[in-house]
Amino acid sequence: MSNIEELKKIEQDNNYEYFLSILPSLIPAYQGKCALLHSKQLIKIFDTIADAYEAGSLMYKDGVFSIQE
């Protein structure tokens, strides 16, 4: 596994853990939406995975971000 792949995996794991911790507060307003996460922070909520991915790719050129639905 390359360094960037390892970094992405760690980022995804950390973001997922954070996402689970905030999920109960998100469900009432954002059920069915997609969350863009970076460095254990919720960056923005999007209507589609494609929109979240496009924004993440533009914001984080190294590709180190994650999306949760």
WOKA-V95783 format. One record per pair of residues at least 24 apart in sequence whose ideal C-beta (glycine too) atoms are under 10 Angstrom apart, sorted by the first residue. I is the first residue (numbers start at 1). J is the second residue. Records with the same first field share a line. If there is no record, write none. Layout:
I=J ; J
This chain:
4=62 ; 63 ; 64
5=63
7=62 ; 63 ; 64
8=62 ; 63 ; 64 ; 65 ; 66
9=64
10=64
11=37 ; 38 ; 39 ; 40 ; 60 ; 62 ; 63 ; 64 ; 65 ; 66
12=37 ; 64 ; 65 ; 66 ; 67 ; 68
13=66
14=38 ; 39 ; 40 ; 66
15=39 ; 40 ; 41 ; 42 ; 43 ; 64 ; 65 ; 66 ; 67 ; 68
16=40 ; 66 ; 68
18=42 ; 66 ; 68
19=66 ; 67 ; 68 ; 69
20=68
22=68
23=68
26=68
30=69
31=69
32=69
33=68 ; 69
34=67 ; 68 ; 69
35=66 ; 67 ; 68 ; 69
36=60 ; 65 ; 66 ; 67 ; 68
37=65 ; 66 ; 67 ; 68
38=64 ; 65 ; 66
39=64 ; 65
42=68
43=67
